[in-house]
Amino acid sequence: YIYIAIRRGPMKVPTSGTSVFGLNARTGTGAIATVTGGQTDDAVIVKNRGSAVASLFSSRLTGTGYLVTSSTAAEVAAGVTILQAYPWDVMDGVKVGTTSTITNASANTYINYLFKRAPSFFDEVCYTGTGSNTTVTHNLGVVPELIFVKRRDVASAWDSYSSALANTEYVVLNTTAAKATGATRWNSTTPTSSVFSVGTSTTTNASAGTYVAYLFATCAGVSKVGSYTGNGTTQTIDCGLTAGARFVLIKRTDSTGDWYVYDTARGMTTLTDPYWLTDSTAAEVATLGSVTTVATGFALNSSILAAINTSAASYIFLAIG
């Protein structure tokens, strides 16, 4: 054998969202296809817009398997109807399968989000749990502000860290639950620019358990991880973006609330454009969005959907331009 090894890139902090994040709204073909994002992608979320089926989360590091954002289920071997045998064996995008309603059924409509690992924006880490307090090394280059952790080998919740909460608190991506206190999730320790901490909880660090962590941060002009307080009417969230938000994820933390997902591939131009929920298998809700893109970020209007801007309520969000 001969080989060549090249350092994983990029080494530079991105300056535009389109270089690290792709949106692809498409219609399924029922035949093998490659879903592209416009860059070399490392992770993908696929959601069937019109059917009540699972939303798939797959990544280059985890290979052929996939996770479901609305479920505690362990990682599932995809099979060729959902993802192709070597789904990440392409320079741009991911190869989806043939007939599955999850990814590519004929005439079904889908939204696909494709993420590229890049300093200050997004990183992915696979690790094996130790069962005792420890740290996990990452390559984000800055302090992570939002982390989703999912155990892969057995059923387990999607525990999530937010810098807007205390380091003893967490929220769960697959449920509507309000923030909860659990010091064993993050070992009561705030992440640094090189590591994040996990305690003894089986959801983040069981002995010999296998995990994947997805980390996000604020990157000037590219992404914003933040929080806001609802005012019950309208408000604009300034994310420091140069051409508005193309993707927005919102979660209420002080009380129960869904994880709402919006994007410009499906709308975000009128108050009745659609959203879908990471914590549900339901099809997208087509007429109650209430979130629109604006020049520096996104705007909220509670007149149609009060849940995303309830007066005095606390919210966290991820916005990508």
Secondary structure, DSSP 8 states (H G I E B T S, - for coil): --------S--S--S-GGGTEEEEEEE--SS-EEE--SS--SEEEEEESSS----EEEETTTTTEEEETT-----EE--TTTB-SSTT-SSSSEEE-SS-TTTT-TT-EEEEEEE--BTTTEEEEEEE--SSSEEEE---SS--SEEEEEESSS----EEEETTS-TTEEEETTS----EE-HHHHTT----SSEEEE-S-HHHH-TT-EEEEEEE--BTBTEEEEEEE--SSEEEEE--BSS--SEEEEEE-SS---EEEEETTS--SSTT--BEETT-----BSS---EEEETTEEEEETTT-GGGS-TT-EEEEEEE-
